[in-house]
């Protein structure tokens, strides 16, 4: 439930409840910050790579994380 300060055009609301899935909310903020590094053709692949790094059922191995890093680097530099 939000706390409302002011009224009309000059009102502001503060949300008192935290997001249900903090990790997912954090992911969306991260993606919004970095998505412009990738061309439109690479955004879907970059999204998949980052999602695999952060939300995989099993933690990726060091080798797989290295592969993902270089895939993202290649997509950003393409």
C-alpha positions in Angstrom: 0.0 0.0 0.0 1.5 3.4 -1.0 2.0 6.4 1.2 0.7 9.5 -0.6 2.2 12.9 0.0 0.5 16.0 -1.4 -2.5 16.0 -3.8 -3.4 16.9 -7.4 -0.5 17.4 -9.8 2.1 17.7 -6.9 1.5 14.4 -5.2 4.1 11.7 -4.7 3.7 8.1 -3.7 6.1 5.9 -1.8 5.5 2.1 -2.0 5.9 0.5 1.4 6.0 -3.1 0.3 9.1 -4.6 -1.3 9.0 -6.4 -4.7 7.9 -10.0 -4.4 11.0 -11.3 -6.3 13.9 -9.0 -5.5 16.3 -11.0 -7.6 14.1 -10.7 -10.7 13.6 -7.0 -10.0 17.4 -6.5 -9.8 17.8 -8.4 -13.0 15.4 -6.1 -14.8 17.3 -3.0 -13.6 20.6 -4.5 -14.7 19.2 -5.3 -18.2 17.8 -1.8 -18.6 21.2 -0.3 -17.7 23.3 -2.5 -20.1 21.0 -3.4 -23.0 22.1 -0.4 -25.1 25.6 -1.9 -25.4 24.2 -4.6 -27.7 22.9 -4.1 -31.2 19.3 -5.1 -31.8 20.3 -8.4 -33.3 22.4 -9.4 -30.3 20.0 -8.2 -27.5 18.1 -11.5 -27.4 21.3 -13.6 -27.2 22.7 -11.2 -24.5 19.5 -11.5 -22.5 19.7 -15.3 -22.7 23.4 -15.2 -21.6 22.8 -13.0 -18.6 19.7 -14.9 -17.6 21.8 -18.2 -17.7 24.4 -16.6 -15.5 21.9 -15.3 -12.9 19.0 -17.7 -12.9 20.2 -21.1 -14.0 18.9 -24.0 -11.9 22.5 -25.1 -11.5 25.3 -22.6 -11.0 27.3 -22.4 -14.3 30.8 -23.8 -14.1 33.8 -21.4 -14.3 34.4 -22.5 -17.9 30.8 -21.7 -18.8 30.9 -18.4 -17.1 34.1 -17.6 -19.1 32.3 -18.6 -22.3 29.3 -16.4 -21.4 31.6 -13.4 -20.7 33.3 -13.7 -24.0 30.0 -14.1 -25.8 28.8 -10.9 -24.2 32.0 -9.2 -25.0 31.7 -10.3 -28.7 28.1 -9.1 -28.9 29.0 -5.7 -27.3 32.0 -5.2 -29.6 30.3 -6.4 -32.8 
